[in-house]
């Protein structure tokens, strides 16, 4: 299991989106699906029995889709950068993902790539597609704008202080005449517990910021890990939320959860799922022992 799993918040299209995305990428599959019980449906306004979450894998990378309602819309503040060494492959993905979507930067030749484009797909999810000679994979890309512009390097250092097995691959900065604040991060790549992330920043008049449409699930093996990541990520101005959610000091949302949460919410035992959900809804930072008691004993 990945340490960090991106979670995409949909109104009610999580399963449709997951099946569409898995049709586009190799080494992809649909995983576990959970459905709303009484407690979850009451809290969210969703229908009992409707899809709550769906796990899926894209080219070996784990994702979760969540049907949470219409309150959050996707934003280019967090996009997913797909890297390929094939220009033809980039063009195929652009054709599929752009149908019904919106181009933010057209697919064409740029100084940094023979083929690059940025788009929002028909669900609103933001993608950057790039042809790189040695590149491959999918990486979340964080865009620091507005009040967060100028904080990208601080954020990289903060996240690397929280996660082991982390490093900076590169940081490229704006220079004179490049159209943004000199010294701002033009592009960066960094690792958090072995997973690649990217970060950029801009002083331009962008009308978006980090919101709960894309969050990052931190999978924890025990209460000590939950305490470590919850306390660390919510420190120095972060904002705790309910059910294991928090926003860090930069506004990026996280969910700090046990690795066996999916097992506790498994569909084979609706009474067990209902007990776990009722317990979960009372928590901010998650209490693993209490959740397991709810799952096993009621």
C-alpha positions as CSV (number, residue, x, y, z in Angstrom):
1,X,0.0,0.0,0.0
2,X,1.2,3.5,-0.8
3,X,1.9,5.7,2.2
4,X,0.0,8.6,0.5
5,X,-3.1,8.1,-1.6
6,X,-4.7,10.9,-3.5
7,X,-8.5,11.2,-2.8
8,X,-10.7,12.9,-5.4
9,X,-14.0,14.3,-4.1
10,X,-16.9,14.0,-6.6
11,X,-20.6,14.9,-6.3
12,X,-21.8,11.4,-7.4
13,X,-19.5,10.5,-10.3
14,X,-16.7,8.7,-8.5
15,X,-17.4,5.3,-9.9
16,X,-17.9,6.6,-13.5
17,X,-14.6,8.5,-13.3
18,X,-12.7,5.6,-11.9
19,X,-13.9,3.3,-14.7
20,X,-13.1,5.9,-17.3
21,X,-9.5,6.5,-15.9
22,X,-8.7,2.8,-15.6
23,X,-9.7,2.3,-19.2
24,X,-6.9,4.8,-20.3
25,X,-3.9,3.6,-18.3
26,X,-2.0,0.3,-18.3
27,X,-1.5,-1.6,-15.1
28,X,-4.9,-0.3,-13.8
29,X,-7.8,-1.8,-12.0
30,X,-10.8,-1.1,-9.9
31,X,-10.5,-2.0,-6.2
32,X,-12.8,-2.0,-3.2
33,X,-16.1,-0.2,-3.3
34,X,-17.9,1.0,-0.1
35,X,-21.5,2.2,0.1
36,X,-23.3,4.5,2.4
37,X,-25.1,3.1,5.4
38,X,-27.5,4.9,7.6
39,X,-25.1,7.0,9.6
40,X,-22.9,8.1,6.6
41,X,-26.0,8.8,4.5
42,X,-27.5,11.0,7.2
43,X,-24.2,12.9,7.7
44,X,-23.5,13.5,3.9
45,X,-27.0,13.7,2.4
46,X,-26.2,10.8,0.1
47,X,-28.6,7.9,-0.5
48,X,-28.3,4.8,1.6
49,X,-26.7,2.1,-0.6
50,X,-25.1,4.5,-3.0
51,X,-21.3,4.4,-3.7
52,X,-19.3,6.2,-1.0
53,X,-15.8,5.4,-2.0
54,X,-14.0,3.5,-4.8
55,X,-10.4,2.5,-4.8
56,X,-8.6,2.2,-8.1
57,X,-5.1,1.9,-9.5
58,X,-3.7,3.9,-12.5
59,X,-0.5,2.7,-14.0
60,X,0.4,1.2,-10.6
61,X,-0.5,4.3,-8.6
62,X,-3.4,4.1,-6.0
63,X,-6.2,6.6,-6.0
64,X,-9.5,6.9,-4.1
65,X,-12.7,8.4,-5.5
66,X,-15.2,9.8,-2.9
67,X,-18.9,10.7,-3.6
68,X,-19.3,13.5,-1.0
69,X,-21.8,15.9,-2.6
70,X,-21.6,19.1,-4.6
71,X,-19.9,21.4,-2.1
72,X,-16.3,21.1,-3.6
73,X,-15.3,21.6,-7.2
74,X,-12.0,20.5,-8.7
75,X,-9.3,23.1,-9.1
76,X,-6.0,23.3,-11.0
77,X,-4.3,24.0,-7.6
78,X,-3.8,20.2,-7.5
79,X,-3.3,18.5,-10.8
80,X,-1.9,15.1,-11.8
81,X,1.1,15.2,-14.1
82,X,1.3,12.2,-16.4
83,X,4.8,11.6,-17.8
84,X,5.6,9.5,-20.9
85,X,8.5,9.1,-23.2
86,X,6.1,8.7,-26.1
87,X,4.7,11.8,-27.8
88,X,2.1,9.5,-29.4
89,X,1.0,8.3,-26.0
90,X,0.6,11.9,-24.7
91,X,-1.5,12.7,-27.7
92,X,-3.8,9.7,-27.1
93,X,-4.3,10.6,-23.5
94,X,-5.0,14.2,-24.4
95,X,-7.6,13.2,-27.0
96,X,-9.4,11.0,-24.4
97,X,-9.2,13.3,-21.4
98,X,-10.0,16.5,-23.3
99,X,-13.4,15.2,-24.5
100,X,-16.0,17.3,-22.7
101,X,-13.2,19.1,-20.9
102,X,-11.4,22.4,-21.0
103,X,-7.8,23.1,-22.2
104,X,-5.8,25.3,-19.9
105,X,-2.6,25.1,-22.0
106,X,-3.0,23.6,-25.5
107,X,-1.1,20.4,-26.4
108,X,1.9,21.6,-28.4
109,X,5.6,22.0,-28.3
110,X,7.0,24.1,-25.5
111,X,10.6,24.9,-24.5
112,X,10.5,22.1,-21.8
113,X,8.9,19.4,-23.9
114,X,8.1,18.3,-27.5
115,X,4.5,17.6,-26.3
116,X,2.9,19.2,-23.2
117,X,-0.6,20.2,-22.4
118,X,-2.7,21.1,-19.3
119,X,-6.5,20.4,-19.2
120,X,-9.5,19.9,-16.9
121,X,-11.3,16.7,-17.9
122,X,-15.1,16.4,-18.1
123,X,-15.3,15.7,-14.4
124,X,-13.2,18.8,-13.6
125,X,-10.1,16.9,-12.6
126,X,-6.9,18.7,-13.7
127,X,-4.2,16.9,-15.7
128,X,-0.8,17.9,-17.1
129,X,0.5,15.6,-19.8
130,X,4.1,15.8,-20.8
131,X,6.5,13.9,-23.0
132,X,9.9,13.4,-21.3
133,X,12.8,11.4,-22.7
134,X,13.3,9.6,-19.4
135,X,10.0,10.3,-17.7
136,X,7.2,7.9,-16.7
137,X,4.5,7.7,-14.1
138,X,1.9,10.0,-12.5
139,X,2.7,12.6,-9.9
140,X,0.4,15.0,-8.0
141,X,1.4,18.6,-8.8
142,X,0.8,21.4,-6.3
143,X,0.3,25.0,-7.5
144,X,0.9,27.7,-5.0
145,X,-0.9,30.9,-5.9
146,X,-2.6,33.9,-4.2
147,X,-1.7,34.0,-0.5
148,X,0.4,30.9,-0.9
149,X,2.6,32.2,-3.7
150,X,6.2,32.2,-2.6
151,X,5.7,29.3,-0.1
152,X,6.4,26.3,-2.4
153,X,9.9,25.6,-1.1
154,X,8.8,26.1,2.5
155,X,6.1,23.5,1.9
156,X,8.5,21.1,0.3
157,X,10.8,21.3,3.3
158,X,7.8,21.0,5.7
159,X,6.5,17.8,4.0
160,X,9.9,16.3,3.9
161,X,10.3,16.9,7.6
162,X,7.1,14.8,8.2
163,X,7.7,11.8,5.9
164,X,10.7,9.5,5.9
165,X,12.6,8.4,2.7
166,X,12.1,11.9,1.3
167,X,14.3,14.1,-1.0
168,X,14.3,16.9,-3.5
169,X,15.0,15.9,-7.0
170,X,15.2,19.4,-8.5
171,X,14.0,23.0,-8.0
172,X,13.9,25.3,-11.0
173,X,13.4,29.0,-10.3
174,X,12.1,31.9,-12.4
175,X,14.8,34.2,-13.8
176,X,14.6,37.7,-15.2
177,X,12.3,38.0,-18.3
178,X,10.5,34.7,-17.7
179,X,7.2,36.3,-16.8
180,X,7.0,35.8,-13.0
181,X,8.6,36.8,-9.8
182,X,12.4,36.2,-9.9
183,X,13.3,33.3,-7.5
184,X,9.8,31.8,-7.4
185,X,9.6,28.1,-8.0
186,X,9.0,27.5,-11.7
187,X,9.0,23.7,-11.3
188,X,10.1,21.2,-8.7
189,X,10.1,17.5,-8.1
190,X,10.4,15.9,-4.7
191,X,9.8,12.6,-3.0
192,X,7.7,11.9,0.1
193,X,8.3,8.3,1.5
194,X,9.3,7.2,-2.0
195,X,6.4,8.9,-3.9
196,X,7.0,11.7,-6.4
197,X,5.3,15.0,-6.0
198,X,5.7,18.3,-7.9
199,X,5.3,21.9,-6.9
200,X,5.1,25.2,-8.7
201,X,4.1,28.7,-7.8
202,X,2.9,31.9,-9.6
203,X,2.2,35.5,-8.6
204,X,-0.4,35.8,-11.4
205,X,-4.1,36.6,-10.8
206,X,-5.2,33.0,-10.5
207,X,-8.8,32.5,-9.3
208,X,-8.3,29.2,-7.4
209,X,-6.6,27.7,-4.3
210,X,-6.3,24.5,-2.4
211,X,-9.7,23.0,-1.4
212,X,-11.0,19.5,-0.3
213,X,-11.7,18.4,-3.9
214,X,-8.3,16.7,-3.8
215,X,-6.9,15.6,-0.5
216,X,-4.1,13.2,0.4
217,X,-4.8,10.1,2.5
218,X,-1.9,9.2,4.9
219,X,-2.1,5.4,5.5
220,X,-0.9,4.6,9.1
221,X,-0.1,1.2,10.5
222,X,-0.7,2.1,14.2
223,X,-1.8,4.8,16.6
224,X,1.8,6.1,16.9
225,X,1.9,6.9,13.1
226,X,-1.6,8.5,13.3
227,X,-0.4,10.7,16.1
228,X,2.8,11.6,14.3
229,X,1.2,12.6,11.0
230,X,-1.8,14.2,12.5
231,X,0.1,16.3,15.0
232,X,2.8,17.2,12.4
233,X,0.6,18.1,9.5
234,X,-1.8,20.1,11.6
235,X,1.0,22.0,13.4
236,X,1.9,25.7,13.0
237,X,-1.4,27.0,11.8
238,X,-3.0,23.8,10.3
239,X,-6.7,23.2,10.9
240,X,-8.1,19.9,12.3
241,X,-11.4,18.7,10.9
242,X,-13.7,15.8,11.5
243,X,-13.2,12.1,10.7
244,X,-9.4,12.3,10.4
245,X,-9.4,15.2,8.0
246,X,-7.2,18.3,8.4
247,X,-5.8,21.2,6.4
248,X,-2.2,22.0,6.8
249,X,-0.8,25.5,7.2
250,X,-0.7,25.9,3.4
251,X,-4.3,24.9,3.0
252,X,-3.7,21.5,1.5
253,X,-6.2,18.8,2.8
254,X,-5.0,15.5,4.3
255,X,-6.8,12.5,5.8
256,X,-4.8,10.5,8.4
257,X,-6.3,7.0,8.6
258,X,-5.5,3.4,9.6
259,X,-4.3,1.1,6.8
260,X,-7.1,-1.3,7.7
261,X,-9.9,1.3,7.4
262,X,-11.1,-0.4,4.2
263,X,-11.3,-3.8,6.0
264,X,-13.3,-2.2,8.8
265,X,-15.7,-0.8,6.3
266,X,-16.0,-3.9,4.2
267,X,-19.4,-4.6,2.6
268,X,-20.0,-8.1,3.8
269,X,-21.2,-7.0,7.3
270,X,-23.4,-3.9,7.1
271,X,-23.9,-3.8,10.9
272,X,-20.1,-3.7,11.4
273,X,-19.8,-0.9,8.8
274,X,-22.5,1.1,10.5
275,X,-20.8,0.8,13.9
276,X,-17.5,1.9,12.5
277,X,-19.1,4.9,10.7
278,X,-21.0,6.0,13.7
279,X,-17.8,5.9,15.8
280,X,-15.8,7.7,13.0
281,X,-18.3,10.6,12.8
282,X,-17.6,11.4,16.5
283,X,-13.8,11.8,16.0
284,X,-11.4,14.5,14.8
285,X,-8.0,12.7,15.1
286,X,-8.8,9.0,14.7
287,X,-8.6,6.6,17.6
288,X,-7.5,3.3,16.0
289,X,-8.4,1.2,19.1
290,X,-11.9,2.7,19.3
291,X,-12.5,2.1,15.6
292,X,-11.4,-1.5,16.0
293,X,-13.6,-2.1,19.0
294,X,-16.5,-0.8,17.0
295,X,-15.6,-3.1,14.1
296,X,-15.1,-6.2,16.2
297,X,-17.5,-5.9,19.1
298,X,-20.0,-3.1,18.6
